[in-house]
Each structure stands twice: as C-alpha cells, then as structure tokens.
Amino acid sequence: MKKLLLMHALYTQQANTKVLDLLDKIAPEERNKDRKSYYKSLTGLARHNIGSILFFHGLMRPALPDNKALAATAELQMPDGESLDAGQWNQLKDVAGQADQATVELLEGLSEEDLHKQLPIDWYGGNPASVPLHYLLNIATMHGVHHRGQISQILDEMGIDNDFSGIDVGFLSVMQ
C-alpha cells in the first residue's frame, strides 16, 4: 500500500506542477474570471486544490506529531482572496511545491503499520469516529484528481491544450 500511495503522491506533485505552470501562462484576469464552477475561477479551483493538501496534513498531524514532513507544512500560509495578483499567485505556487514535497517525504518515511493508524474525524456525523491514515491519503489524492479535472474542463472550453491526467511510467520504479 505504501508504494502505491507514494506513486500517487509523485503523480499529484507532477500534475499540480503542470497545472500551475499552465495556469501561470494565462493572464491573471482570465485566471480570476468567474467560470461558474463552485470555486468560481481557475484561481479559486487551484487555490482550493492546494489548500486541501494543507487541510489533510492538519488532520494527519495529531497522529504523527513528530513527523518532520507534516511539521514543515504547519506554518504555510495560503494567499487570501478569490482573485490573486502576481505576488499571491507566486505564493500559491510556492505553497503547492512545499506541500506536495512534504506529502512525498511523509510517505517515504512511513511504515506500513503507520498507514493503519487511526485518525479522528468529525465527518459522517461521527460514524465512523476515526479512519486509517491510508484512507485520508487516498481521499486527498482523489480530491486533487477531481479538482484538476474541473480545471481541465474549463481549459478545454477556453481552447487551451492540456493533459495532466496520466501517471508517469517512470513512477513505476517506486513500486519495485
């Protein structure tokens, strides 16, 4: 399970980099334009996607209080606002890079036993009251795929070529 989760973390890191690099080439007014998605703009979707990584790290931190990778993201600050200027956009990209690297380092340092540690959650009306760490790591991966898919759809509508859906075959090396 650890190897599969690590491959997903490497994919997420690569996909987020590709998405943010692609969005970086779009004028801020176009990135910030309301596209009628739940998070309104491409900026909003990207900001939510990256912010969720920090959210999931926060849920994991109590179960792994001495984990250096999770500690490294504790003080990261997301830029405020729905419309980001150039400086805020660069801040978002920096936070994304650090958060994704921390997830990779987290997984590299975990044991299979660690992946089964129970973490308390307050979702689902308290039923269950906790879930294994591997569940949160999987949810975080799927959440990112979902929002990058929304970004892809908007880019398609804008006529901007994009493809960040595949897992790099080079990541198979972590499975060995």
Backbone as JSON Lines, residues from 0, in Angstrom:
{"i":0,"aa":"M","n":[0.81,-1.19,0.0],"ca":[0.0,0.0,0.0],"c":[0.87,1.27,0.0]}
{"i":1,"aa":"K","n":[1.94,1.25,0.76],"ca":[2.81,2.43,0.84],"c":[3.35,2.8,-0.54]}
{"i":2,"aa":"K","n":[3.78,1.83,-1.3],"ca":[4.35,2.11,-2.61],"c":[3.3,2.72,-3.55]}
{"i":3,"aa":"L","n":[2.1,2.22,-3.48],"ca":[1.03,2.77,-4.32],"c":[0.71,4.21,-3.92]}
{"i":4,"aa":"L","n":[0.63,4.47,-2.63],"ca":[0.36,5.82,-2.16],"c":[1.5,6.77,-2.52]}
{"i":5,"aa":"L","n":[2.73,6.28,-2.47],"ca":[3.87,7.1,-2.87],"c":[3.8,7.42,-4.36]}
{"i":6,"aa":"M","n":[3.43,6.44,-5.17],"ca":[3.28,6.7,-6.6],"c":[2.2,7.76,-6.84]}
{"i":7,"aa":"H","n":[1.11,7.7,-6.1],"ca":[0.05,8.7,-6.22],"c":[0.54,10.08,-5.78]}
{"i":8,"aa":"A","n":[1.36,10.13,-4.74],"ca":[1.89,11.41,-4.27],"c":[2.83,12.01,-5.32]}
{"i":9,"aa":"L","n":[3.64,11.18,-5.96],"ca":[4.53,11.68,-7.01],"c":[3.72,12.17,-8.21]}
{"i":10,"aa":"Y","n":[2.67,11.43,-8.56],"ca":[1.78,11.87,-9.64],"c":[1.14,13.21,-9.29]}
{"i":11,"aa":"T","n":[0.64,13.34,-8.08],"ca":[0.0,14.6,-7.64],"c":[0.98,15.75,-7.73]}
{"i":12,"aa":"Q","n":[2.19,15.53,-7.27],"ca":[3.23,16.56,-7.32],"c":[3.47,16.99,-8.77]}
{"i":13,"aa":"Q","n":[3.62,16.04,-9.65],"ca":[3.86,16.35,-11.06],"c":[2.65,17.02,-11.69]}
{"i":14,"aa":"A","n":[1.45,16.5,-11.42],"ca":[0.23,17.06,-12.02],"c":[-0.02,18.49,-11.53]}
{"i":15,"aa":"N","n":[0.16,18.72,-10.24],"ca":[-0.04,20.08,-9.72],"c":[0.95,21.05,-10.33]}
{"i":16,"aa":"T","n":[2.19,20.61,-10.51],"ca":[3.2,21.47,-11.15],"c":[2.78,21.8,-12.57]}
{"i":17,"aa":"K","n":[2.34,20.8,-13.32],"ca":[1.9,21.02,-14.71],"c":[0.72,21.98,-14.76]}
{"i":18,"aa":"V","n":[-0.25,21.78,-13.88],"ca":[-1.44,22.63,-13.87],"c":[-1.07,24.07,-13.55]}
{"i":19,"aa":"L","n":[-0.3,24.26,-12.49],"ca":[0.06,25.62,-12.09],"c":[0.95,26.29,-13.13]}
{"i":20,"aa":"D","n":[1.83,25.54,-13.77],"ca":[2.65,26.11,-14.85],"c":[1.78,26.53,-16.03]}
{"i":21,"aa":"L","n":[0.8,25.7,-16.35],"ca":[-0.12,26.03,-17.44],"c":[-0.95,27.27,-17.1]}
{"i":22,"aa":"L","n":[-1.48,27.31,-15.88],"ca":[-2.29,28.46,-15.45],"c":[-1.44,29.72,-15.34]}
{"i":23,"aa":"D","n":[-0.16,29.55,-15.08],"ca":[0.76,30.68,-14.97],"c":[0.87,31.43,-16.3]}
{"i":24,"aa":"K","n":[0.62,30.74,-17.4],"ca":[0.71,31.35,-18.73],"c":[-0.55,32.11,-19.12]}
{"i":25,"aa":"I","n":[-1.58,32.0,-18.3],"ca":[-2.85,32.68,-18.56],"c":[-2.84,34.02,-17.83]}
{"i":26,"aa":"A","n":[-3.32,35.05,-18.47],"ca":[-3.38,36.38,-17.84],"c":[-4.17,36.29,-16.53]}
{"i":27,"aa":"P","n":[-3.71,37.01,-15.5],"ca":[-4.41,36.96,-14.22],"c":[-5.91,37.24,-14.32]}
{"i":28,"aa":"E","n":[-6.3,38.17,-15.21],"ca":[-7.74,38.47,-15.36],"c":[-8.51,37.23,-15.82]}
{"i":29,"aa":"E","n":[-7.9,36.44,-16.7],"ca":[-8.54,35.21,-17.19],"c":[-8.54,34.13,-16.12]}
{"i":30,"aa":"R","n":[-7.45,34.02,-15.36],"ca":[-7.39,33.04,-14.26],"c":[-8.43,33.35,-13.2]}
{"i":31,"aa":"N","n":[-8.64,34.65,-12.95],"ca":[-9.53,35.08,-11.87],"c":[-10.98,35.21,-12.31]}
{"i":32,"aa":"K","n":[-11.26,35.08,-13.59],"ca":[-12.61,35.25,-14.14],"c":[-13.55,34.16,-13.62]}
{"i":33,"aa":"D","n":[-14.77,34.57,-13.28],"ca":[-15.78,33.63,-12.8],"c":[-16.18,32.7,-13.94]}
{"i":34,"aa":"R","n":[-15.94,31.4,-13.75],"ca":[-16.23,30.38,-14.76],"c":[-17.45,29.54,-14.39]}
{"i":35,"aa":"K","n":[-18.19,29.98,-13.39],"ca":[-19.43,29.33,-12.95],"c":[-19.2,27.97,-12.31]}
{"i":36,"aa":"S","n":[-17.99,27.71,-11.83],"ca":[-17.75,26.49,-11.07],"c":[-18.0,26.81,-9.6]}
{"i":37,"aa":"Y","n":[-18.04,25.81,-8.77],"ca":[-18.29,26.01,-7.36],"c":[-17.27,26.96,-6.75]}
{"i":38,"aa":"Y","n":[-16.02,26.82,-7.16],"ca":[-14.96,27.7,-6.66],"c":[-14.7,28.85,-7.62]}
{"i":39,"aa":"K","n":[-15.66,29.11,-8.46],"ca":[-15.75,30.24,-9.39],"c":[-14.69,30.2,-10.49]}
{"i":40,"aa":"S","n":[-13.45,30.51,-10.17],"ca":[-12.43,30.75,-11.2],"c":[-11.38,29.63,-11.22]}
{"i":41,"aa":"L","n":[-10.54,29.69,-12.22],"ca":[-9.39,28.79,-12.26],"c":[-8.51,29.02,-11.04]}
{"i":42,"aa":"T","n":[-8.35,30.27,-10.66],"ca":[-7.6,30.6,-9.44],"c":[-8.25,29.97,-8.23]}
{"i":43,"aa":"G","n":[-9.56,30.1,-8.13],"ca":[-10.28,29.53,-6.99],"c":[-10.13,28.02,-6.9]}
{"i":44,"aa":"L","n":[-10.23,27.36,-8.05],"ca":[-10.05,25.91,-8.08],"c":[-8.64,25.51,-7.68]}
{"i":45,"aa":"A","n":[-7.65,26.2,-8.23],"ca":[-6.26,25.9,-7.9],"c":[-6.0,26.16,-6.42]}
{"i":46,"aa":"R","n":[-6.51,27.26,-5.93],"ca":[-6.31,27.63,-4.53],"c":[-6.95,26.59,-3.6]}
{"i":47,"aa":"H","n":[-8.16,26.16,-3.95],"ca":[-8.84,25.14,-3.13],"c":[-8.07,23.81,-3.17]}
{"i":48,"aa":"N","n":[-7.65,23.43,-4.36],"ca":[-6.92,22.17,-4.51],"c":[-5.67,22.15,-3.65]}
{"i":49,"aa":"I","n":[-4.9,23.2,-3.68],"ca":[-3.66,23.26,-2.89],"c":[-3.98,23.41,-1.41]}
{"i":50,"aa":"G","n":[-4.96,24.23,-1.08],"ca":[-5.35,24.41,0.32],"c":[-5.81,23.11,0.96]}
{"i":51,"aa":"S","n":[-6.43,22.23,0.17],"ca":[-6.9,20.97,0.73],"c":[-5.74,20.07,1.15]}
{"i":52,"aa":"I","n":[-4.6,20.19,0.48],"ca":[-3.43,19.41,0.89],"c":[-3.04,19.81,2.31]}
{"i":53,"aa":"L","n":[-3.02,21.12,2.57],"ca":[-2.7,21.59,3.92],"c":[-3.76,21.14,4.92]}
{"i":54,"aa":"F","n":[-5.01,21.13,4.5],"ca":[-6.1,20.66,5.36],"c":[-5.87,19.2,5.76]}
{"i":55,"aa":"F","n":[-5.59,18.35,4.78],"ca":[-5.37,16.94,5.08],"c":[-4.11,16.74,5.93]}
{"i":56,"aa":"H","n":[-3.08,17.52,5.68],"ca":[-1.89,17.43,6.54],"c":[-2.26,17.76,7.98]}
{"i":57,"aa":"G","n":[-3.11,18.76,8.16],"ca":[-3.55,19.12,9.5],"c":[-4.32,18.01,10.19]}
{"i":58,"aa":"L","n":[-5.1,17.26,9.43],"ca":[-5.83,16.12,10.01],"c":[-4.87,15.0,10.41]}
{"i":59,"aa":"M","n":[-3.77,14.86,9.68],"ca":[-2.82,13.79,9.94],"c":[-1.84,14.11,11.07]}
{"i":60,"aa":"R","n":[-1.57,15.38,11.27],"ca":[-0.53,15.82,12.21],"c":[-0.71,15.25,13.62]}
{"i":61,"aa":"P","n":[-1.93,15.23,14.19],"ca":[-2.06,14.71,15.56],"c":[-1.66,13.24,15.71]}
{"i":62,"aa":"A","n":[-1.86,12.44,14.67],"ca":[-1.49,11.02,14.75],"c":[0.0,10.8,14.55]}
{"i":63,"aa":"L","n":[0.67,11.78,13.94],"ca":[2.1,11.69,13.66],"c":[2.79,12.97,14.14]}
{"i":64,"aa":"P","n":[2.74,13.25,15.45],"ca":[3.21,14.54,15.96],"c":[4.69,14.82,15.74]}
{"i":65,"aa":"D","n":[5.49,13.8,15.55],"ca":[6.93,14.0,15.37],"c":[7.34,13.95,13.9]}
{"i":66,"aa":"N","n":[6.39,13.9,13.01],"ca":[6.71,13.78,11.59],"c":[7.2,15.11,11.04]}
{"i":67,"aa":"K","n":[8.43,15.12,10.56],"ca":[9.04,16.37,10.07],"c":[8.38,16.88,8.8]}
{"i":68,"aa":"A","n":[7.94,15.99,7.94],"ca":[7.29,16.43,6.69],"c":[5.99,17.17,7.0]}
{"i":69,"aa":"L","n":[5.21,16.64,7.91],"ca":[3.96,17.32,8.28],"c":[4.24,18.61,9.05]}
{"i":70,"aa":"A","n":[5.26,18.6,9.89],"ca":[5.62,19.82,10.63],"c":[6.01,20.93,9.67]}
{"i":71,"aa":"A","n":[6.62,20.57,8.53],"ca":[7.08,21.57,7.57],"c":[5.94,22.34,6.93]}
{"i":72,"aa":"T","n":[4.73,21.78,6.95],"ca":[3.6,22.48,6.32],"c":[2.71,23.2,7.34]}
{"i":73,"aa":"A","n":[3.01,23.03,8.61],"ca":[2.13,23.59,9.65],"c":[2.0,25.11,9.57]}
{"i":74,"aa":"E","n":[3.05,25.78,9.17],"ca":[3.04,27.24,9.14],"c":[2.84,27.83,7.74]}
{"i":75,"aa":"L","n":[2.67,26.99,6.75],"ca":[2.46,27.51,5.4],"c":[1.15,28.3,5.33]}
{"i":76,"aa":"Q","n":[1.19,29.41,4.65],"ca":[0.03,30.29,4.54],"c":[-0.44,30.37,3.09]}
{"i":77,"aa":"M","n":[-1.71,30.11,2.89],"ca":[-2.32,30.27,1.58],"c":[-2.59,31.75,1.35]}
{"i":78,"aa":"P","n":[-2.45,32.22,0.11],"ca":[-2.8,33.62,-0.17],"c":[-4.3,33.82,-0.01]}
{"i":79,"aa":"D","n":[-4.68,34.97,0.51],"ca":[-6.09,35.28,0.73],"c":[-6.74,35.82,-0.53]}
{"i":80,"aa":"G","n":[-8.03,35.58,-0.65],"ca":[-8.8,36.19,-1.71],"c":[-9.11,35.25,-2.85]}
{"i":81,"aa":"E","n":[-10.17,35.6,-3.58],"ca":[-10.57,34.81,-4.74],"c":[-9.8,35.21,-5.98]}
{"i":82,"aa":"S","n":[-9.4,36.47,-6.06],"ca":[-8.6,36.97,-7.18],"c":[-7.19,37.22,-6.67]}
{"i":83,"aa":"L","n":[-6.23,36.53,-7.26],"ca":[-4.85,36.66,-6.79],"c":[-4.04,37.51,-7.76]}
{"i":84,"aa":"D","n":[-3.26,38.42,-7.19],"ca":[-2.33,39.19,-8.03],"c":[-1.09,38.34,-8.27]}
{"i":85,"aa":"A","n":[-0.12,38.86,-8.99],"ca":[1.06,38.09,-9.37],"c":[1.83,37.59,-8.15]}
{"i":86,"aa":"G","n":[1.99,38.43,-7.14],"ca":[2.7,38.02,-5.94],"c":[1.98,36.9,-5.2]}
{"i":87,"aa":"Q","n":[0.67,37.03,-5.09],"ca":[-0.12,35.99,-4.43],"c":[-0.1,34.69,-5.23]}
{"i":88,"aa":"W","n":[-0.14,34.81,-6.56],"ca":[-0.08,33.62,-7.41],"c":[1.24,32.89,-7.19]}
{"i":89,"aa":"N","n":[2.34,33.64,-7.12],"ca":[3.64,33.02,-6.85],"c":[3.67,32.38,-5.47]}
{"i":90,"aa":"Q","n":[3.02,33.01,-4.51],"ca":[2.92,32.42,-3.17],"c":[2.17,31.09,-3.23]}
{"i":91,"aa":"L","n":[1.08,31.04,-3.99],"ca":[0.31,29.8,-4.13],"c":[1.19,28.7,-4.74]}
{"i":92,"aa":"K","n":[1.94,29.04,-5.78],"ca":[2.81,28.05,-6.41],"c":[3.87,27.55,-5.44]}
{"i":93,"aa":"D","n":[4.42,28.45,-4.63],"ca":[5.42,28.08,-3.64],"c":[4.83,27.14,-2.59]}
{"i":94,"aa":"V","n":[3.65,27.48,-2.09],"ca":[2.98,26.64,-1.1],"c":[2.7,25.26,-1.71]}
{"i":95,"aa":"A","n":[2.25,25.23,-2.96],"ca":[1.96,23.96,-3.62],"c":[3.2,23.08,-3.68]}
{"i":96,"aa":"G","n":[4.31,23.68,-4.09],"ca":[5.55,22.91,-4.18],"c":[5.97,22.34,-2.85]}
{"i":97,"aa":"Q","n":[5.89,23.15,-1.81],"ca":[6.28,22.69,-0.47],"c":[5.32,21.62,0.05]}
{"i":98,"aa":"A","n":[4.02,21.83,-0.15],"ca":[3.03,20.88,0.35],"c":[3.14,19.53,-0.37]}
{"i":99,"aa":"D","n":[3.29,19.57,-1.68],"ca":[3.42,18.32,-2.43],"c":[4.7,17.58,-2.06]}
{"i":100,"aa":"Q","n":[5.8,18.31,-1.9],"ca":[7.06,17.67,-1.5],"c":[6.92,17.07,-0.11]}
{"i":101,"aa":"A","n":[6.24,17.75,0.78],"ca":[6.04,17.22,2.13],"c":[5.24,15.93,2.1]}
{"i":102,"aa":"T","n":[4.24,15.84,1.21],"ca":[3.46,14.6,1.11],"c":[4.35,13.45,0.64]}
{"i":103,"aa":"V","n":[5.2,13.71,-0.35],"ca":[6.13,12.69,-0.83],"c":[7.04,12.25,0.31]}
{"i":104,"aa":"E","n":[7.62,13.22,1.03],"ca":[8.53,12.89,2.14],"c":[7.79,12.17,3.27]}
{"i":105,"aa":"L","n":[6.57,12.56,3.53],"ca":[5.75,11.88,4.53],"c":[5.65,10.4,4.18]}
{"i":106,"aa":"L","n":[5.27,10.1,2.95],"ca":[5.09,8.71,2.55],"c":[6.41,7.94,2.53]}
{"i":107,"aa":"E","n":[7.47,8.59,2.12],"ca":[8.78,7.91,2.12],"c":[9.17,7.47,3.53]}
{"i":108,"aa":"G","n":[8.76,8.23,4.53],"ca":[9.16,7.94,5.9],"c":[8.19,7.09,6.69]}
{"i":109,"aa":"L","n":[7.04,6.78,6.13],"ca":[6.05,5.99,6.87],"c":[6.3,4.5,6.72]}
{"i":110,"aa":"S","n":[5.88,3.77,7.73],"ca":[5.87,2.31,7.65],"c":[4.47,1.86,7.24]}
{"i":111,"aa":"E","n":[4.37,0.61,6.83],"ca":[3.03,0.06,6.52],"c":[2.15,0.14,7.77]}
{"i":112,"aa":"E","n":[2.75,-0.08,8.93],"ca":[2.0,0.0,10.19],"c":[1.44,1.42,10.4]}
{"i":113,"aa":"D","n":[2.25,2.43,10.09],"ca":[1.8,3.82,10.24],"c":[0.54,4.09,9.42]}
{"i":114,"aa":"L","n":[0.46,3.49,8.25],"ca":[-0.68,3.74,7.36],"c":[-2.0,3.28,7.96]}
{"i":115,"aa":"H","n":[-1.94,2.43,8.98],"ca":[-3.15,1.91,9.61],"c":[-3.5,2.65,10.9]}
{"i":116,"aa":"K","n":[-2.69,3.64,11.28],"ca":[-3.02,4.43,12.47],"c":[-4.37,5.1,12.27]}
{"i":117,"aa":"Q","n":[-5.16,5.11,13.33],"ca":[-6.48,5.71,13.27],"c":[-6.39,7.22,13.54]}
{"i":118,"aa":"L","n":[-7.08,7.98,12.72],"ca":[-7.14,9.42,12.88],"c":[-8.59,9.82,13.14]}
{"i":119,"aa":"P","n":[-8.81,10.63,14.17],"ca":[-10.18,11.08,14.43],"c":[-10.66,12.04,13.34]}
{"i":120,"aa":"I","n":[-11.9,11.91,12.96],"ca":[-12.52,12.84,12.02],"c":[-13.92,13.16,12.52]}
{"i":121,"aa":"D","n":[-14.44,14.29,12.1],"ca":[-15.8,14.64,12.52],"c":[-16.76,14.64,11.33]}
{"i":122,"aa":"W","n":[-16.4,13.9,10.3],"ca":[-17.28,13.77,9.13],"c":[-18.31,12.69,9.42]}
{"i":123,"aa":"Y","n":[-19.25,12.56,8.57],"ca":[-20.21,11.46,8.59],"c":[-20.98,11.37,9.9]}
{"i":124,"aa":"G","n":[-21.17,12.51,10.57],"ca":[-21.94,12.51,11.81],"c":[-21.32,11.67,12.91]}
{"i":125,"aa":"G","n":[-20.0,11.51,12.9],"ca":[-19.33,10.74,13.93],"c":[-19.31,9.25,13.68]}
{"i":126,"aa":"N","n":[-19.78,8.81,12.54],"ca":[-19.8,7.39,12.23],"c":[-19.12,7.15,10.89]}
{"i":127,"aa":"P","n":[-17.89,6.81,10.85],"ca":[-17.02,6.42,11.95],"c":[-16.39,7.63,12.64]}
{"i":128,"aa":"A","n":[-15.91,7.41,13.82],"ca":[-15.25,8.48,14.57],"c":[-13.8,8.64,14.14]}
{"i":129,"aa":"S","n":[-13.25,7.62,13.51],"ca":[-11.87,7.69,13.04],"c":[-11.72,6.84,11.79]}
{"i":130,"aa":"V","n":[-10.66,7.14,11.05],"ca":[-10.34,6.39,9.83],"c":[-8.84,6.13,9.81]}
{"i":131,"aa":"P","n":[-8.4,5.1,9.09],"ca":[-6.96,4.88,8.99],"c":[-6.3,5.97,8.15]}
{"i":132,"aa":"L","n":[-5.04,6.24,8.44],"ca":[-4.27,7.24,7.72],"c":[-4.33,7.0,6.21]}
{"i":133,"aa":"H","n":[-4.24,5.74,5.79],"ca":[-4.25,5.46,4.35],"c":[-5.54,5.93,3.7]}
{"i":134,"aa":"Y","n":[-6.64,5.92,4.43],"ca":[-7.92,6.4,3.89],"c":[-7.82,7.9,3.57]}
{"i":135,"aa":"L","n":[-7.28,8.68,4.51],"ca":[-7.13,10.12,4.27],"c":[-6.18,10.41,3.11]}
{"i":136,"aa":"L","n":[-5.12,9.63,3.01],"ca":[-4.18,9.82,1.89],"c":[-4.86,9.52,0.56]}
{"i":137,"aa":"N","n":[-5.69,8.49,0.53],"ca":[-6.44,8.18,-0.69],"c":[-7.47,9.26,-1.01]}
{"i":138,"aa":"I","n":[-8.17,9.74,0.0],"ca":[-9.17,10.8,-0.21],"c":[-8.47,12.05,-0.74]}
{"i":139,"aa":"A","n":[-7.33,12.39,-0.19],"ca":[-6.58,13.57,-0.65],"c":[-6.21,13.43,-2.12]}
{"i":140,"aa":"T","n":[-5.77,12.25,-2.52],"ca":[-5.43,12.02,-3.93],"c":[-6.65,12.19,-4.82]}
{"i":141,"aa":"M","n":[-7.75,11.56,-4.46],"ca":[-8.96,11.63,-5.28],"c":[-9.51,13.06,-5.34]}
{"i":142,"aa":"H","n":[-9.41,13.77,-4.24],"ca":[-9.87,15.15,-4.2],"c":[-9.09,16.0,-5.21]}
{"i":143,"aa":"G","n":[-7.78,15.83,-5.25],"ca":[-6.96,16.56,-6.21],"c":[-7.29,16.22,-7.65]}
{"i":144,"aa":"V","n":[-7.5,14.93,-7.92],"ca":[-7.86,14.5,-9.27],"c":[-9.17,15.17,-9.69]}
{"i":145,"aa":"H","n":[-10.12,15.21,-8.78],"ca":[-11.42,15.82,-9.06],"c":[-11.28,17.29,-9.47]}
{"i":146,"aa":"H","n":[-10.55,18.05,-8.69],"ca":[-10.44,19.48,-8.97],"c":[-9.54,19.78,-10.16]}
{"i":147,"aa":"R","n":[-8.5,18.97,-10.37],"ca":[-7.72,19.16,-11.6],"c":[-8.58,18.83,-12.82]}
{"i":148,"aa":"G","n":[-9.5,17.89,-12.68],"ca":[-10.43,17.6,-13.76],"c":[-11.33,18.78,-14.08]}
{"i":149,"aa":"Q","n":[-11.77,19.48,-13.05],"ca":[-12.57,20.69,-13.28],"c":[-11.75,21.74,-14.02]}
{"i":150,"aa":"I","n":[-10.5,21.9,-13.61],"ca":[-9.62,22.86,-14.29],"c":[-9.45,22.45,-15.75]}
{"i":151,"aa":"S","n":[-9.26,21.16,-16.0],"ca":[-9.1,20.67,-17.36],"c":[-10.31,20.99,-18.22]}
{"i":152,"aa":"Q","n":[-11.5,20.82,-17.67],"ca":[-12.73,21.1,-18.42],"c":[-12.8,22.58,-18.8]}
{"i":153,"aa":"I","n":[-12.47,23.45,-17.86],"ca":[-12.5,24.89,-18.15],"c":[-11.45,25.23,-19.21]}
{"i":154,"aa":"L","n":[-10.27,24.65,-19.09],"ca":[-9.23,24.9,-20.09],"c":[-9.68,24.4,-21.46]}
{"i":155,"aa":"D","n":[-10.36,23.26,-21.51],"ca":[-10.91,22.76,-22.77],"c":[-11.88,23.77,-23.37]}
{"i":156,"aa":"E","n":[-12.75,24.31,-22.54],"ca":[-13.73,25.3,-23.01],"c":[-13.04,26.56,-23.51]}
{"i":157,"aa":"M","n":[-11.88,26.88,-22.94],"ca":[-11.12,28.06,-23.37],"c":[-10.26,27.77,-24.6]}
{"i":158,"aa":"G","n":[-10.22,26.51,-25.03],"ca":[-9.41,26.14,-26.18],"c":[-7.93,26.03,-25.86]}
{"i":159,"aa":"I","n":[-7.61,25.8,-24.58],"ca":[-6.22,25.67,-24.15],"c":[-5.88,24.2,-24.0]}
{"i":160,"aa":"D","n":[-4.91,23.75,-24.78],"ca":[-4.49,22.36,-24.77],"c":[-3.93,22.01,-23.39]}
{"i":161,"aa":"N","n":[-4.35,20.87,-22.86],"ca":[-3.87,20.44,-21.55],"c":[-3.95,18.93,-21.43]}
{"i":162,"aa":"D","n":[-3.05,18.37,-20.69],"ca":[-3.08,16.94,-20.39],"c":[-2.17,16.67,-19.21]}
{"i":163,"aa":"F","n":[-2.79,16.44,-18.08],"ca":[-2.04,16.13,-16.87],"c":[-2.72,14.97,-16.14]}
{"i":164,"aa":"S","n":[-3.32,14.09,-16.94],"ca":[-4.13,13.03,-16.36],"c":[-3.38,11.72,-16.13]}
{"i":165,"aa":"G","n":[-2.3,11.5,-16.83],"ca":[-1.64,10.2,-16.74],"c":[-0.57,10.13,-15.68]}
{"i":166,"aa":"I","n":[-0.4,8.92,-15.15],"ca":[0.69,8.67,-14.2],"c":[1.93,8.34,-15.01]}
{"i":167,"aa":"D","n":[2.98,9.08,-14.79],"ca":[4.25,8.91,-15.49],"c":[4.75,7.47,-15.3]}
{"i":168,"aa":"V","n":[5.05,6.8,-16.39],"ca":[5.53,5.41,-16.32],"c":[6.8,5.31,-15.49]}
{"i":169,"aa":"G","n":[7.56,6.39,-15.41],"ca":[8.76,6.4,-14.57],"c":[8.47,6.19,-13.11]}
{"i":170,"aa":"F","n":[7.25,6.49,-12.69],"ca":[6.88,6.3,-11.28],"c":[6.72,4.82,-10.92]}
{"i":171,"aa":"L","n":[6.71,3.95,-11.91],"ca":[6.63,2.52,-11.62],"c":[7.83,2.04,-10.8]}
{"i":172,"aa":"S","n":[8.92,2.78,-10.9],"ca":[10.12,2.39,-10.16],"c":[9.89,2.36,-8.65]}
{"i":173,"aa":"V","n":[8.98,3.19,-8.16],"ca":[8.7,3.18,-6.72],"c":[7.93,1.93,-6.32]}
{"i":174,"aa":"M","n":[7.35,1.25,-7.29],"ca":[6.55,0.05,-6.99],"c":[7.44,-1.19,-6.84]}
{"i":175,"aa":"Q","n":[8.72,-1.06,-7.17],"ca":[9.6,-2.24,-7.11],"c":[10.31,-2.33,-5.79]}
